[in-house]
Amino acid sequence: MVEPLRMNVPQVAPEAYRHLLELEQAIASKIERKLIHLIKLRASQINGCAYCIAMHTQEALRDGDTPERLLLLDAWHESTAFSDKERAALEWVEEITFISEGHAHKEAFDALRPHFSEEEIVWLTLASALINTWNRISIASRAQFAVHHAPADGKVVEPA
């Protein structure tokens, strides 16, 4: 059952919300767009955040990712649609999202090293932590994302 908005975080805590957005912008400047969308979408799938799944799917498609890859994201372990670099990042976001289960396994961290610098690993970790924060805020507040529908011709139609 879809509930109405429980709380308006940006309205009630604008300074905190602004800081989260500033961190979001800093992260976005350090990680390639296609990869950041995969990270955000995968964590949002795990957490069951409808708002974030809708938003990050739309953004990923807008920025050139394919529907086929996004549909396979939930089964990335068995799919050949993702590069070794993407696979390492996806494993890491899962480690961060499921932190209570494995406390960020050494193997997952070590798998990042061939593909990312130390600085990039820090930004991937921050991206993973922040999307989990956004998921928790969106789910707790019952935020709803206005989905832009794409008709058969593929042209996006803005909601009324």
C-alpha positions in Angstrom: 0.0 0.0 0.0 1.4 3.4 -0.9 1.2 5.9 1.9 1.2 9.6 1.6 4.4 11.6 2.3 5.2 11.2 6.0 7.7 14.0 6.4 9.2 16.6 4.1 12.9 16.4 4.9 14.1 19.3 2.7 11.5 21.6 4.2 12.0 20.6 7.9 15.8 20.2 7.8 17.0 22.4 4.8 20.5 22.8 6.0 21.1 19.0 6.4 19.4 18.4 3.1 21.7 21.0 1.4 24.8 19.3 2.8 23.6 15.9 1.4 23.1 17.6 -2.0 26.6 19.2 -1.8 28.1 15.8 -1.1 26.1 14.3 -4.0 27.6 17.0 -6.3 31.2 16.3 -5.1 30.8 12.6 -5.7 29.2 13.1 -9.1 32.3 15.1 -10.2 34.6 12.1 -9.3 32.9 9.0 -10.7 31.9 8.5 -14.3 28.2 9.0 -14.9 27.3 5.6 -16.2 29.0 3.9 -13.2 27.4 6.2 -10.6 24.0 5.3 -12.0 24.7 1.6 -11.7 25.9 2.0 -8.1 22.9 4.0 -7.1 20.4 1.8 -8.9 21.9 -1.4 -7.5 21.8 -0.2 -3.9 18.3 1.1 -4.4 17.2 -2.3 -5.7 18.7 -4.1 -2.7 17.0 -1.6 -0.3 13.7 -1.7 -2.2 13.5 2.1 -2.6 11.0 2.8 -5.4 11.7 6.5 -5.5 15.4 5.9 -6.1 15.0 3.0 -8.5 12.7 5.1 -10.7 14.9 8.2 -10.6 18.2 6.4 -11.2 16.8 4.3 -14.0 15.5 7.4 -15.7 18.8 9.1 -15.3 20.8 6.1 -16.5 18.6 5.9 -19.6 18.9 9.6 -20.2 22.7 9.4 -20.0 23.0 6.6 -22.5 22.8 3.3 -20.7 20.6 0.6 -22.3 17.3 -0.8 -21.0 18.8 -4.3 -21.5 21.7 -3.6 -19.1 19.5 -2.0 -16.5 17.1 -4.9 -16.6 20.0 -7.3 -16.0 21.4 -5.3 -13.1 19.6 -7.3 -10.5 21.4 -10.4 -11.9 24.7 -8.8 -12.7 26.6 -11.7 -11.2 25.4 -14.0 -14.0 25.4 -11.4 -16.8 28.1 -10.6 -19.3 26.6 -7.1 -19.8 29.0 -5.5 -17.3 32.7 -4.8 -17.5 35.2 -6.1 -14.9 35.5 -2.6 -13.6 31.7 -2.3 -13.2 31.5 -5.7 -11.6 34.1 -4.7 -9.0 32.1 -1.5 -8.2 28.9 -3.4 -8.0 30.4 -5.9 -5.6 31.6 -3.1 -3.5 28.2 -1.3 -3.3 26.7 -4.6 -2.3 29.3 -5.0 0.4 28.6 -1.5 1.7 24.8 -2.0 1.5 25.0 -5.3 3.3 27.6 -4.0 5.7 26.2 -5.9 8.7 26.6 -9.2 7.0 30.2 -9.1 6.0 31.8 -5.9 7.2 33.1 -5.1 3.7 35.1 -8.3 2.8 38.8 -8.0 2.0 38.2 -9.8 -1.3 35.7 -7.3 -2.5 38.0 -4.4 -1.6 41.0 -6.0 -3.2 39.0 -6.6 -6.4 38.7 -2.8 -6.7 42.4 -2.2 -6.9 43.1 -3.3 -10.5 40.4 -0.9 -11.7 40.4 2.1 -9.4 43.0 4.3 -7.6 42.9 4.8 -3.9 41.1 8.1 -4.3 38.5 6.5 -6.6 37.9 3.8 -4.1 37.2 6.4 -1.5 34.7 8.2 -3.8 33.0 4.8 -4.6 32.7 4.2 -0.9 31.2 7.6 -0.3 28.8 7.1 -3.2 27.7 3.7 -1.8 27.2 5.2 1.7 25.3 8.2 0.4 22.9 6.3 -1.8 22.1 4.1 1.2 21.4 7.3 3.1 19.1 8.6 0.4 17.3 5.2 0.2 16.6 5.3 4.0 15.3 8.9 3.8 13.1 8.2 0.8 11.7 5.0 2.3 11.1 6.4 5.7 9.4 9.5 4.4 7.4 7.6 1.8 8.6 9.9 -1.0 7.2 9.3 -4.5 9.0 9.9 -7.7 7.1 11.3 -10.7 7.9 8.8 -13.4 8.2 10.2 -16.9 6.5 7.8 -19.3 8.0 6.9 -22.6 5.5 6.0 -25.4 6.2 3.4 -28.0 8.0 5.9 -30.2 10.6 6.4 -27.4 10.0 10.1 -26.8 9.8 11.0 -23.1 6.6 12.6 -22.1 6.7 14.9 -19.0 4.0 14.2 -16.4 1.1 16.6 -16.4 
